[in-house]
C-alpha cells in the first residue's frame, strides 16, 4: 500500500503536464519571435548602411555578402552530419524563404518594377516617377538579398545544432563531475551562482541566433558557432556544478 501511495504521489498530474507543454510552446514562440526580430533588424541595419556607409555599393553589398557566405559553405565541403551538401542546403533554404516572403506575398513586383526602364514614349512625369521609385527599389532589392542571406544563415544555424548539443552534453558531464567533487569534498553550496547561471542558458543560446542573423558583414560560420556553443556549454557546466549537493 505504501508503495502504491508513493507511486501515486510521484506520478505527474495533468496540471503539471499542461504547464510543461505551455512552457515548451512559450519557449518556441519566443525563439520564433527573436528570429523574426533578427530579420527586421538585419534589413534595418542594411538600409542604414546603404544610406551612410556603403551608398556607392547599394543593394550589391547584400548580394556580395550572400555570395561570400555561400562560398564559405562550399569551402567547408561535403560530409556534414545533417546534410551531404551544406551549400545546396543553404541555397534551398534561401530560395524557400524568398518564395514565402516575397514571391507568394506578391512583394517581388516592387523590385522588378524598379528594374524596368520606361520606354522612349513615356512622358516626363512617368520618367520622374520611375527615377524616384528606382531609388526606393534599390532598398527593396537590398531587403530581398538580406532575406536570402538571413535564411542561408538560418540554415547554417540549423546545421550547427549538433555542435550545440555536443557542447551541452560536455557541460552536463563536466558539471556533474564537479558537483560530485564538491559534494564529497565538503565544498560550499551557492544557490546564487546556480540560479544566475541557469538564467543565462537560454540567452547564451539565443544570442547566437540574434547576433549572427543580424550581422551586417560576412563572417565564417565557425567564428560564430564555436564561441557561442562553447559559451552555452560553459553556462550549463556551471549550472550543473552549482546544483544543490543533496536532492
C-alpha positions as CSV (number, residue, x, y, z in Angstrom):
1,X,0.0,0.0,0.0
2,X,2.8,2.4,0.9
3,X,4.5,1.7,-2.5
4,X,1.3,2.5,-4.3
5,X,0.8,5.7,-2.5
6,X,4.4,6.7,-3.3
7,X,3.8,5.9,-6.9
8,X,0.6,8.0,-6.9
9,X,2.4,10.9,-5.3
10,X,5.3,10.8,-7.8
11,X,3.0,10.5,-10.9
12,X,2.8,13.7,-12.8
13,X,-0.5,15.5,-12.5
14,X,-2.4,16.7,-15.6
15,X,-1.9,20.3,-14.5
16,X,1.9,19.7,-14.4
17,X,1.9,18.1,-17.9
18,X,-0.1,21.1,-19.2
19,X,2.3,23.5,-17.6
20,X,5.3,21.7,-19.3
21,X,3.5,21.9,-22.7
22,X,2.8,25.6,-22.2
23,X,6.4,26.2,-21.2
24,X,7.7,24.4,-24.3
25,X,5.2,26.3,-26.5
26,X,6.1,29.6,-24.9
27,X,9.8,28.9,-25.5
28,X,9.2,28.0,-29.1
29,X,7.2,31.2,-29.7
30,X,9.9,33.3,-28.0
31,X,12.5,31.8,-30.3
32,X,10.4,32.4,-33.4
33,X,9.8,36.0,-32.2
34,X,13.6,36.5,-31.8
35,X,14.2,35.1,-35.3
36,X,11.6,37.5,-36.8
37,X,13.1,40.4,-34.9
38,X,16.5,39.4,-36.2
39,X,15.3,39.6,-39.8
40,X,13.8,43.1,-39.2
41,X,17.0,44.3,-37.5
42,X,19.2,42.9,-40.3
43,X,17.1,44.7,-43.0
44,X,17.1,47.9,-41.0
45,X,20.9,47.7,-40.5
46,X,21.4,47.2,-44.2
47,X,19.3,50.1,-45.1
48,X,21.1,52.4,-42.6
49,X,24.4,51.2,-44.1
50,X,23.2,51.9,-47.6
51,X,22.4,55.4,-46.6
52,X,25.5,56.3,-44.6
53,X,28.4,53.8,-45.2
54,X,28.2,51.8,-48.4
55,X,25.9,54.1,-50.5
56,X,28.0,53.5,-53.6
57,X,27.5,49.7,-53.4
58,X,23.8,49.9,-52.9
59,X,22.0,46.5,-53.0
60,X,25.2,44.9,-54.3
61,X,26.6,44.9,-50.7
62,X,23.9,42.5,-49.5
63,X,24.3,40.4,-52.7
64,X,28.1,40.1,-52.2
65,X,27.6,39.1,-48.6
66,X,25.2,36.3,-49.7
67,X,27.7,35.0,-52.3
68,X,30.6,35.2,-49.8
69,X,28.8,33.2,-47.1
70,X,27.6,30.6,-49.6
71,X,31.2,30.4,-50.7
72,X,32.2,29.6,-47.1
73,X,29.8,26.7,-47.1
74,X,31.2,25.5,-50.4
75,X,34.8,25.7,-48.9
76,X,33.7,23.6,-45.9
77,X,32.8,20.8,-48.4
78,X,30.6,17.8,-48.2
79,X,30.1,15.3,-45.4
80,X,28.2,17.3,-42.8
81,X,26.4,15.4,-40.1
82,X,23.0,16.6,-41.2
83,X,23.4,17.0,-45.0
84,X,25.8,15.9,-47.7
85,X,26.0,19.3,-49.4
86,X,25.8,22.3,-47.0
87,X,25.9,24.9,-49.8
88,X,23.0,23.4,-51.7
89,X,21.1,23.0,-48.4
90,X,21.6,26.7,-47.6
91,X,20.7,27.8,-51.2
92,X,17.4,25.8,-50.9
93,X,16.7,27.4,-47.6
94,X,17.3,30.9,-49.0
95,X,15.1,30.1,-52.0
96,X,12.3,28.9,-49.8
97,X,12.5,32.0,-47.6
98,X,12.4,34.2,-50.7
99,X,9.5,32.3,-52.1
100,X,7.4,32.6,-49.0
101,X,8.2,36.2,-48.0
102,X,8.4,37.8,-51.5
103,X,7.0,35.7,-54.3
104,X,3.9,34.3,-52.7
105,X,3.1,37.6,-51.0
106,X,3.4,39.5,-54.3
107,X,6.1,41.9,-53.0
108,X,8.7,40.9,-55.6
109,X,7.0,43.2,-58.1
110,X,8.4,46.2,-56.1
111,X,11.9,45.2,-57.0
112,X,11.1,44.1,-60.6
113,X,9.2,47.3,-61.3
114,X,12.2,49.4,-60.3
115,X,14.4,47.5,-62.6
116,X,12.2,48.1,-65.7
117,X,13.2,51.2,-67.5
118,X,10.4,53.4,-69.0
119,X,10.0,53.3,-72.8
120,X,11.1,56.2,-75.1
121,X,7.4,57.2,-75.5
122,X,7.0,57.7,-71.7
123,X,6.2,61.2,-70.5
124,X,8.4,63.4,-68.3
125,X,6.2,62.7,-65.3
126,X,6.5,58.9,-65.7
127,X,10.2,59.1,-66.1
128,X,10.5,61.2,-62.9
129,X,8.3,58.8,-61.0
130,X,10.5,55.9,-62.3
131,X,13.6,57.6,-61.1
132,X,12.1,58.1,-57.6
133,X,10.8,54.6,-57.5
134,X,14.2,53.2,-58.6
135,X,15.8,54.8,-55.6
136,X,13.2,53.1,-53.4
137,X,13.5,49.9,-55.3
138,X,17.3,49.7,-54.5
139,X,16.3,49.4,-50.9
140,X,13.7,46.9,-51.7
141,X,16.2,44.8,-53.7
142,X,18.6,45.0,-50.7
143,X,15.9,43.7,-48.5
144,X,15.4,40.8,-50.9
145,X,19.1,39.9,-50.7
146,X,19.1,40.3,-46.9
147,X,16.2,38.0,-46.7
148,X,18.0,35.3,-48.7
149,X,21.1,35.9,-46.6
150,X,19.1,35.6,-43.5
151,X,17.6,32.2,-44.4
152,X,21.0,31.0,-45.6
153,X,22.4,31.8,-42.1
154,X,19.3,30.2,-40.6
155,X,20.3,27.0,-42.5
156,X,23.8,27.3,-41.1
157,X,22.4,27.6,-37.6
158,X,20.2,24.5,-38.1
159,X,23.3,22.6,-39.3
160,X,25.2,23.8,-36.1
161,X,22.7,22.1,-33.7
162,X,25.0,19.0,-33.3
163,X,27.8,21.4,-32.1
164,X,25.4,22.9,-29.5
165,X,24.2,19.5,-28.4
166,X,27.8,18.3,-28.0
167,X,28.7,21.4,-26.0
168,X,25.7,21.0,-23.8
169,X,26.5,17.3,-23.3
170,X,30.1,18.1,-22.3
171,X,28.8,20.8,-20.0
172,X,26.4,18.3,-18.3
173,X,29.2,15.8,-17.9
174,X,31.8,18.2,-16.6
175,X,29.3,19.9,-14.3
176,X,28.1,16.6,-12.8
177,X,31.8,15.6,-12.1
178,X,32.4,19.0,-10.5
179,X,29.2,18.7,-8.4
180,X,30.3,15.2,-7.1
181,X,33.8,16.5,-6.3
182,X,32.2,19.5,-4.4
183,X,29.7,17.2,-2.7
184,X,32.2,14.7,-1.4
185,X,34.9,17.2,-0.7
186,X,32.8,19.4,1.5
187,X,32.6,22.3,-0.9
188,X,30.3,25.2,-0.2
189,X,26.9,25.4,-1.9
190,X,25.9,28.6,-3.6
191,X,22.3,29.0,-4.8
192,X,23.2,32.5,-6.0
193,X,25.5,31.0,-8.7
194,X,23.1,28.3,-9.6
195,X,20.1,30.5,-10.2
196,X,22.0,33.1,-12.1
197,X,23.8,30.6,-14.3
198,X,20.6,28.8,-15.0
199,X,19.0,32.0,-16.3
200,X,21.9,32.5,-18.7
201,X,21.4,29.2,-20.5
202,X,18.7,30.4,-22.8
203,X,20.2,33.8,-23.6
204,X,23.6,32.2,-24.4
205,X,21.8,30.0,-27.0
206,X,19.5,32.7,-28.4
207,X,22.4,35.2,-28.7
208,X,24.0,33.1,-31.4
209,X,20.8,33.4,-33.5
210,X,20.2,37.1,-32.9
211,X,23.8,38.3,-33.4
212,X,24.7,36.0,-36.4
213,X,21.4,36.6,-38.2
214,X,21.7,40.4,-37.8
215,X,25.4,40.9,-38.7
216,X,25.9,43.4,-41.5
217,X,29.2,41.9,-42.6
218,X,30.2,38.5,-43.9
219,X,31.7,36.1,-41.3
220,X,32.7,32.5,-41.4
221,X,30.2,30.3,-39.6
222,X,32.9,28.7,-37.4
223,X,33.7,32.1,-35.9
224,X,30.1,32.4,-34.6
225,X,29.0,28.8,-33.9
226,X,32.2,27.8,-32.0
227,X,32.3,30.6,-29.3
228,X,28.5,30.6,-28.7
229,X,28.3,26.8,-28.5
230,X,31.3,26.9,-26.0
231,X,29.6,29.6,-24.0
232,X,26.4,27.6,-23.8
233,X,28.2,24.5,-22.7
234,X,30.1,26.6,-20.1
235,X,26.9,28.0,-18.6
236,X,25.4,24.5,-18.5
237,X,28.5,23.2,-16.7
238,X,28.4,26.0,-14.1
239,X,24.7,25.4,-13.6
240,X,25.0,21.7,-13.0
241,X,28.2,22.1,-10.9
242,X,26.5,24.5,-8.6
243,X,23.3,22.5,-8.2
244,X,22.4,21.6,-4.6
245,X,24.5,18.9,-3.1
246,X,21.6,16.8,-1.7
247,X,18.4,16.0,-3.5
